[in-house]
Amino acid sequence: MCRIFTSQDPATYAAETRAVRLHGHATSIRLEAAFWATLEQIAAAEGLTVTRFITVLHDEILARHGDIPNLASFLRVTCMHWLRNQDAHAQEVARRQAIRETALPAA
C-alpha cells in the first residue's frame, strides 16, 4: 500500500513560494507544488486567476472570522475540501453560471 504514496514524483511535494498581492499588499505564500496545481484547478473552475481566487478567499474569511491565523494552512485545507467535494463544487459553479445567464438581458 505504501508504494502508492512513496512512488509519487518528488516534484509534487516540493515547496514553492509565490508572491501574491492582496489588495496591493505583497505577501508570499509557501505551498507544495501539488497544492498550487489544485489551486490553479479551483481558480480555473471559478473563472479566476489564482491570485484573484486567493484574494476572494482572503476577503471572505476575514469577513466571516475576522482573522486568518495561517493563510497557507487555510489554502491547503481548501484544496483538500475541494478535492473531496468536486461534484458539489461543480454543481455550485453551474448553478451560479445559470443565474448569471438568466440575469443577462436578451440580445
N, C-alpha and C positions, 0 to 999 in steps of 0.2 A: 504494500500500500504506500509506503513512504516514497517509493520511486516516482510516483505520480508527482509528488511535491518536489523532491530533490532533483528531478531531471529538468526542471524549468530553466530557461535561459537566465543567467545571472543579470543580464541587462534589464530584465523586467523588475528586479528589485534593487537596482542601482538607484541611489538617491540623486534627484535632480533639484536644483534650486532655480526657481524662476522669479523674475522681478514682475510685480503686479502693481498697477496703480489703482487705488481705491479712492475715488473722488479727489484725484490729484495728489494723493499722498503715496509715495513709493514705499513698497514693502516687499519683502522676499518670502517665498513660501518654499519649504523643502519637503518634497514628497518622493516616493518611489515612482519609477517610470510607469509602472502598471496603473498607479492612481492617476497620473497625468493623462494617460491614454483613456482611462474611464471618464475623467472629467471632460475630455475632448468629445467623447461619445455623447455624454449627457448634454453638453452645451449645444452640439450639433442638433440633437433631437429637439432642443428648445429653440433652435434658430438663433443662437447667440454665440459670440466668441467665448473662449474660456475665461478671459478677463472679465467680460461683461457678466457672465454667469456667476463667477465668484463675487463680483460686486453686488449682484442682486441677492445672493445668499447672505452675504455680509450684512446688507441693509435689513433684510427680513429678520435675521436672527437678532440683530440689535434692537429692532422694533419690538420683537416678541419677548426677549430675555434681558435686554439692556447691556449685555456684556458677552464677549466671546473669549473665554479664558485661553483657548488653544485652537486657532483657526485651522492649522494643519490637521489636527486630530478630527475636528469637525468635518473637514473635507474628506478625510479617509472614511469616516463613518457614513457620510453622504454617499460615497461611491459604493460602499457595501450595501447600503439600503437600496440604492438604485439597482444594483446587480441582482439582489434578491427579489425585487419587485418590478422588474422591467415591464411585464404585461400591464400592471396597474398604471405605471407611468406612461406607457404608450397610449393607453385609453384616455388618460387625463390630457395629454398633449392633443390627441384627436378631438376631444370634447372642446378644448379651448379654441382649436382651429375652426371647428364648426361654428362656434359662437362668433368668432371674428368674421367668418364668411357671411353669416346671416346678417351681421351688423353693417356690412358694406352696402352702399346704395347701388341699385341696379344700374347697369350701364346702358 
